[in-house]
Amino acid sequence: MAAHATAMVAVVLGMLTFAVKWESHVVIVGGKDGWTQGINYTIWAADQSFYVGDWLLFRFDKYLYDVLEVNETSYGNCTGQEFITNITKGGRDFFQLTEARPYYFICSKGYCYGGMKFTVNATEPISSPGPTPNSNGVDPTNTINSLLLTIALDWAFIMKMF
């Protein structure tokens, strides 16, 4: 039982530490309007930052539109015949940017020619130089790590009791 509790503490602590170090974001494609006609998605995408680990949320009418990830040639030709990924599931669909590279998305139901297409270039998250000590001279990272360690040790103690 003690080995099980120790392993669980390690897993939870690892997950919490990872969550503190990098937080992925959900980007709603097209903002409040979603994936629909009448939006210049090239301009929309140019105003966004996309990082590896981020999720794109496509909100759309699945009976009118679809979302395909395609290669650069298919993107330029507005064709989905040799798509990479069909993202369309139910009209509230997520797609994760899993590697640093360009991604190309189109609507293959004829609306691509009207502007329902965009490309993003996912980059690695930018490392911050690290937190600076607050006015009391306390490093917030050490405070968070101490809190996480305290939570993990308390949890291990509780598990050991059972």
Disulfide bonds with the S-S distance in Angstrom:
Cys78-Cys112 2.09
